[in-house]
Amino acid sequence: MAASHRPLSKSESDDSQYTAVIAFLARYRILLGIFVPVCLLVVRIVLDRVYVPVGGMTASYAMNVSYVQTGIHFLILTALCWPWTGYGDALLLSVSSGSVLVVFGCLKTLLTSGWGVSTLLWYIPFMIVFAGVVFMLAPFLLMSVFIWVRRRYWPIYEDGCCFNCGYDLTGNVSGTCPECGHASEDHQGAIAKS
C-alpha cells in the first residue's frame, strides 16, 4: 500500500527543516570543526598576502588579526556545539579543530618565517603548547558552559517523562508527577504516548 503524500503544514515544515539541520550538524560536526579553521587559515593567508597595512606588517597588526580569527573560531565552534548536550562531543570537536590549527600554524611558521633553526627549535614547541591551550582547551571550556546552560535550562527528556524533572511517568494516570509534583496537561500527553 502506497503512503499518501500530503503537503506539510507550516509548523510541520519548520520542524522537519529544523530536524534536518540538527541531523546534518550531528553527522558532520567533526568535519565542520576541521573545515572551519582551515577556511579561517586560508582567509588569513590570503589577507596577509593581499592586504598590507599602511605601516607595514607589524606584530601588533598580526596579533589583532589573530584575536579576531580566534574569536570567530570560538563562536563558530560554540554554534556547532549548541544542538547537542554531550561533553564528549564538545571535547572531540575542540581537539579536532585545535589540532588542525596547530598543524597548519606550525607549517605556516616553518615555510614562511625565514627564521633560523635555533629560533624554530624553541618557537615550535612553545607554539604547540600555547595553541593547544588556546585552540583546544578554551573552546572546550566555552562549549562546556553552553552545554551546561542547555542542560540546566532547556533539558530534553524522552517521551513519557515529566517535562519538569524527567521522571519516567509510564503507568502514571494521575497527571501529576510523583517526583516533583508538577501537574500539567502536558503530562496527559506524555502518558497517552507511553
N, C-alpha and C positions, 0 to 999 in steps of 0.2 A: 504494500500500500504506500503510495507516494505521499510525502508530507506536503501539507498545503502551505504555500508561501503567501504571507500577508505582509503588507507594509508595516514597518515598525513605527510605534508612536514616538513622539519627541523624546520622552523620558527613556524609553527602551533603547532608542538610537544613541542617546547620550551615554547610557550605562554601557552599551556594547562598545562604543568608542573608547570610553574610559578603561574598560576591561582589556581591550586590545592594546592600548598604550602601556598599561601595567604589565601585561604579558610580554610585550616587546622588551620593556626595561628589565624584567626579571630574567628573560632568556639571554639578553645580550649585554648585561650590566658590566661584565669584566671587559668585553671588547670595547664598549663605550668608554670605560675607565682608562683603557690604553689609548684609544683613539683621541680622546680629549687632550692629554698632554702632548701627544705627537703633533696635533694641529696647532696647539699653542706654541710649541717649539718651532715649527715651520714658519708660523707668522712672525715669531720673534727673529729668526734668522733672516727672513726676507726684509723685515723692517730695519734690522741692523745694516743690511747691505744697501737698501734703497734710501732710507732717510738718515741723514747725518745732521745732528743739531747744529745750530749756529756756532756754538763754542767748540765744536768737535765732539767726538765720542769720549765723554768723561766718565769717571767711576760713579759719580752721583747720578748721572743720567741712566747708566746701566742698572744701578740699584733701584731707581724709581720704576724703571720698566719691569724689573724683576718683581717688585712689590705688586704691581698691577697684575702681572702674569700669575703670581701666587694667589692673589685674591680671586681672580677669575677661576683658577683651578679649584680652589676650595669651594666656591659657590656652586660650580657645576657638579663636583663630586657629592656635595650635600644634596643637591637637587636630584641626582641619580639615586641617592640613598633613601629619600623620603618615602617612596611607596612601600618599603618593606620594614620589618621590625627586628631583624636579626643583627646582632653584633658581629657574628661571624662573617656575614655578607659585607658589612662595613669594613672589617679588617682586611678581607680579601681584596676589596675594591681599592682601599688606600695603599696596600702593599703593591698590587699590580701596577697601579697608576704611578706611585712613587718610584718604583723600580725603573720604569721607562724613563722618567725624568732624570734619575741618577745616571743611567747608562748613556742617554743622549747628552746630558750635560758634561760627563767625562769625555765622551768622544769629541764634542764641540771644543772643549778646552784643549785636548790633545792636538786637534787638527788646525785650530785657528789661533792659538795663543802665541806661538813663536817663542815660548819660554824655554829655558834650558832644562836639562834633565834634573838638576838638583832642585829647582823650584817645583817641577812637576812631582817629584818624589814626596814632598810634604803636602802639596796642594791637593792632589787627587785623593789621598786618604781622608784629609780634612773635608773635602767636598762630599765624599761618600757618606761620612758620618753626619755632617751638617744637613745635607739634602735628605738623608734617611730620616732624620728627626723632623725636619720641616715638612717634607712632602709625604711622609708616611704616618708619623705619629700625630702631627697636628690635624690633618684631615680626619684621621680615625677618631680623635677626641671630639672634633666638631660634629662628625656624624653621630657619635655616641650620644651627644647631648640631644640632637634632633630625634634619635631613636627613643631615648628616654622620655622626651616630651610626647612623642607619638604614642608610646605605650601607656604613659600615665594619663593623658588627657583624651586620647582618641583610641581606646583599646578596640581590638577586633575579636569578637567572640564567635564561636561556631553557632550554627543554627541549633535551637533547642536550649540555649543557655540564657541566663539572666543578662539583660543588656546593661545592667548597672555593675554587677560584680563578676559575672562569668560563671556563676554556679550552674551546674547541669540541672535543668528542670524537667528531665524526662520523667514522666509519670505524675508530675505535679498538676493537679486540676484546680487548685485554689486561685491561681492567678497572682499569688503573692510569693515572692522568693523567700524560702525558709532561712537563707543565709543572711541577707541584708534587709529583708522586709519590704523591698521595693515592690509596689503594686502598680501595675500598668496594663493597659490594653495590649501593649506590645508583648507581654507575657503570654496572652492568649494566642497571639500569632505564632510565638515560639513553640507553645505547647501543641498547637494544631499541626505544625510542621514535623514534630517529633513522633 
